[in-house]
Amino acid sequence: MRKPEFIYVSYIETTPERLWEALTSSDFTKRYWWNTSVVSDWKVGSPFSLLLNGQTTDVGEILEADRPRRLSYSFHHILNEAARKERPSRVTFVIEPHGKLVKLTLTHHDFAEDSVVIDGISKGWPAIMSSLKSMLETGAPLVIPLDALFIAELDEVYRS
Amino acid sequence: MSHSVPSFVYTTYIETSAEKLWHALTDGDFTERYWFGHRVASDWKVGSPYKFARQGTGSVEGKVLISDPPKRLAYTWDPCSPDAKRERTSRVTFDLEPRGKVIKLTVTHDNLDEGGKTLRDISGGWPMVIASLKSLLETGRALPADLPSCAAEKTDA
């Protein structure tokens, strides 16, 4: 049986450099990713964490950082108990020029068997990537209600 | 499970109304702008035929299966290319759901042949078409790009 993975491709009218900045700078991510901060020095082997409204939701380690082409980090959701017990999965962004556009391929893969995380990330990434595209093209991110995504792992955050 | 028929699902969120999005999916003048020159034509009644054509040459055709504006649209999908003709008729479903001030659009393309040309083409094609649709509705401009060989008849082989 094929291993489960989540792949999301988008085409954005921007430059690879701006897209890299948008993925790695909290000034950007806080705008399009429900006030989420990304904390890392983006060097291979360095720690990485996501904070939603100041609360750490995910941690990991930078596995690849080839600005502005390829970024990969391990991804361990720690808010929800069942997810915390799982081994980390892996997130990879590939940024490729495509004519006047940039093709962004997000792959979330290497999940633990019977992963409980895959359901939540499958709901979350399309919303985050849609808002990112809007922000880069129009200057304004999307306002998508987080609770409308029904991500069980983040229940505690939006109840707080 | 190994014999399950593959399906392709792509979800995006667009700052628009469900009515505008429905129009964008069903109006030939509109699809021509973001669908890289492909115009769609149909009366969008259940059982009616529809057809996509670029510069007068047919690219995809089928019949309308579900037409529930502005919530759900489904049609069969028969590419006009000779290679794809040998494959089973697949199916495309669009679900439009309001989420706050934006619309969640889910495109589900199913009943595809494992390893077939249609699966390969649509897996590359939908992210590009939907990205262009989103850009057109949000910025007033479609994406300046060409569709990969997918919906075009010509093959380089």
Interface residues (C-beta under 8 A of the other chain):
Chain A: M1 Y8 V9 S10 Y11 I12 E13 H98 G99 K100 L101 P126 A127 M129 S130 S131 K133 S134 E137 T138 L142 V143 I144 P145 A148
Chain B: M1 S2 Y10 T11 T12 Y13 I14 E15 R99 G100 K101 V102 P127 M128 A131 S132 K134 S135 E138 T139 L143 P144 A145 D146
